[in-house]
Amino acid sequence: IDGRATSNHAADGEHPSVVLADISNRPEISARVIVFANEKGGVGKSTLAFHTSVALARAGHKILAIDLDKRQRSLDRALENREATARSLGVELPMPKHLVLSHQSGAMLMQEIARSGQGCDTIIIDVAGHDSPIARRAIALADKLITPVNPNFVDLDSVAKFNVGTMKLTGAGSFAELVMQLRTERASRGFAPTDWMLVKNRVRRAEKLQLERFNSA
């Protein structure tokens, strides 16, 4: 996904320049950073983050998985359950390191990456489904940003706006505008471009007609 936000949503939170200034002033991260984020909840961010972290661990990568949703802790609890299952069955399963970021600040995020991520080649960050200063910092850190979307236009609203009559794209959604602003600011400071991927998730046969409309949009 490429493009540039046409409006400024800095009033909704810290300006992208402030976020990137904070990131720039901290030690460089040698591991690649994969971030799962969408301001829309219930789209499967934690599930995809879980399967990605486990799949990479199985492939021999050293993974640190960070859950930024300290209230629900979906990713962290899923990994805890995997550890408990392995103990119960008496088997060894590939496991990433994992933690919940209790203190939601850029300084603590970078500190945990430096401390717990020693020896790791990949950092996976699962972002809660709402805008926040810590969410903006995680997105700004991303080498790869993965945004799951359910194949319906209600869930797509935060990413793109469509004319309901013609089904033509009319503009970027609020989350997309934020991402594009952060990507632009990141590039202006010499960071490598963030690779942003939208992933269709939870496709059901009963939604075939809507999915066809979704794919053609």
C-alpha positions in Angstrom: 0.0 0.0 0.0 1.4 3.4 -0.9 0.2 6.9 -0.9 0.2 10.0 1.3 -2.5 11.1 3.7 -4.4 14.1 2.5 -5.4 15.4 5.9 -3.7 15.9 9.2 -4.9 13.9 12.2 -2.2 15.0 14.6 -5.0 16.5 16.8 -6.1 12.9 17.5 -2.7 12.1 19.2 0.9 12.9 19.1 2.2 14.2 15.8 4.2 11.8 13.6 7.2 14.0 13.9 7.1 13.7 17.7 6.7 9.9 17.5 9.6 9.6 15.1 11.8 12.0 17.1 11.3 9.7 20.1 12.1 6.6 18.1 15.2 8.3 16.5 16.7 9.2 19.9 16.7 5.6 21.1 19.2 2.8 20.3 18.8 1.2 16.9 17.0 -2.2 16.8 19.0 -4.8 14.9 16.2 -7.4 14.7 13.4 -7.0 12.1 10.1 -5.7 13.6 6.8 -7.1 12.5 3.7 -5.3 13.8 0.1 -6.4 13.7 -2.2 -3.4 13.9 -5.6 -2.1 13.0 -7.8 0.4 14.9 -10.7 -1.9 14.2 -11.0 -4.6 16.9 -12.0 -8.2 16.3 -10.2 -8.7 13.0 -7.8 -11.4 14.2 -4.6 -9.4 14.9 -3.6 -11.6 17.9 -4.4 -14.8 16.2 -2.2 -14.0 13.2 0.5 -12.7 15.5 0.4 -16.0 17.4 0.6 -18.2 14.3 3.3 -16.0 12.8 5.5 -16.1 15.9 5.1 -19.9 16.3 5.7 -20.5 12.6 8.9 -18.5 12.6 10.0 -20.2 15.8 9.5 -23.6 14.2 11.6 -22.4 11.2 14.5 -21.7 13.6 14.1 -18.0 14.2 14.6 -16.4 17.6 11.4 -14.5 18.3 10.3 -12.0 20.9 6.5 -11.5 20.9 5.3 -8.4 22.7 1.6 -7.9 23.6 0.7 -4.2 23.8 -2.9 -5.0 25.0 -2.3 -5.3 28.7 -6.0 -5.6 29.4 -7.0 -8.5 27.1 -3.5 -10.1 26.7 -4.7 -12.3 23.9 -1.3 -13.0 22.3 0.4 -13.5 25.6 -2.2 -15.9 27.0 -2.2 -17.9 23.8 1.5 -18.4 24.1 1.1 -19.3 27.8 -1.4 -21.9 26.9 0.9 -23.4 24.3 3.6 -23.6 27.0 1.2 -25.3 29.4 0.1 -27.8 26.8 3.7 -28.7 26.1 4.4 -29.3 29.8 1.2 -31.3 30.1 2.1 -33.6 27.2 5.7 -33.8 28.1 6.9 -32.6 24.7 9.1 -29.8 23.5 7.5 -27.2 21.2 9.2 -24.3 19.4 8.4 -21.3 21.5 9.0 -17.6 21.2 9.9 -15.4 24.1 6.9 -13.3 25.1 5.8 -10.6 27.4 3.1 -8.0 28.0 4.2 -4.4 28.0 2.8 -3.2 31.4 4.1 0.3 31.2 2.9 1.8 28.0 5.6 4.2 26.9 8.1 4.3 24.1 11.0 4.2 26.5 9.7 0.9 28.1 9.0 -0.6 24.7 12.5 0.0 23.6 13.9 -1.1 26.9 12.0 -4.4 26.7 13.2 -5.0 23.1 16.8 -4.4 24.2 16.5 -6.5 27.4 14.2 -9.4 26.4 15.1 -9.4 22.7 18.7 -10.1 23.1 19.7 -12.8 20.6 16.4 -12.5 18.8 16.3 -11.9 15.0 12.6 -11.0 14.9 10.3 -8.8 17.2 6.6 -9.4 16.8 4.3 -6.7 18.3 0.6 -7.1 18.7 -1.1 -3.7 19.0 -4.5 -3.2 20.8 -7.4 -2.2 18.5 -7.4 1.6 19.2 -5.2 4.6 18.6 -2.7 5.4 21.3 0.8 6.8 21.7 2.3 3.3 22.2 0.4 2.1 19.1 1.9 4.9 17.0 5.4 4.1 18.2 4.9 0.4 17.4 3.7 1.3 13.9 6.6 3.7 13.5 9.1 0.9 14.4 7.7 -1.6 11.9 9.8 -3.0 9.1 6.6 -4.9 8.2 3.1 -3.8 9.2 0.3 -6.3 8.8 -3.2 -5.1 9.0 -5.9 -7.9 9.1 -9.3 -6.9 7.8 -12.5 -8.9 7.7 -14.0 -9.0 4.2 -16.8 -6.6 4.7 -17.0 -2.8 4.2 -17.8 -2.1 7.9 -14.5 -3.5 9.0 -12.7 -1.9 6.0 -13.9 1.6 7.0 -10.8 2.4 9.1 -8.6 1.7 6.1 -10.6 3.0 3.1 -13.8 4.9 2.4 -16.1 3.9 -0.5 -19.1 5.4 -2.2 -21.9 3.0 -1.2 -23.7 3.5 -4.6 -20.8 3.1 -7.0 -18.4 1.2 -4.7 -15.6 3.4 -5.8 -12.8 4.4 -3.5 -13.3 7.9 -2.2 -10.4 8.2 0.3 -8.3 6.7 3.0 -9.7 5.8 6.3 -8.5 7.2 9.6 -6.1 4.3 10.3 -4.7 4.4 6.8 -4.1 8.2 7.1 -2.2 7.7 10.3 0.0 4.9 8.9 0.8 7.0 5.8 1.8 10.0 7.9 4.1 7.8 10.0 5.6 6.1 7.0 6.3 9.5 5.4 7.9 10.8 8.6 9.9 7.6 8.9 11.2 7.9 5.4 12.1 11.6 5.9 14.4 10.5 8.8 16.3 8.0 6.8 14.6 4.8 8.0 13.9 2.0 5.5 10.3 2.2 4.2 7.7 0.2 6.1 6.2 -2.7 4.1 2.5 -2.4 4.7 0.2 -5.4 4.0 -3.5 -5.8 4.3 -4.6 -9.3 5.0 -8.1 -10.6 4.3 -9.0 -12.7 7.4 -11.9 -14.9 8.5 -13.3 -15.6 5.0 -16.6 -17.6 5.2 -18.4 -19.3 2.4 -21.7 -17.6 3.4 -20.0 -14.2 2.6 -19.2 -15.2 -1.0 -21.2 -12.4 -2.7 -19.9 -9.7 -0.3 -16.3 -11.1 -0.8 -16.7 -10.7 -4.6 -17.7 -7.1 -4.1 -14.8 -6.6 -1.6 -12.2 -8.1 -4.0 -13.5 -5.9 -6.9 -13.3 -2.7 -4.9 
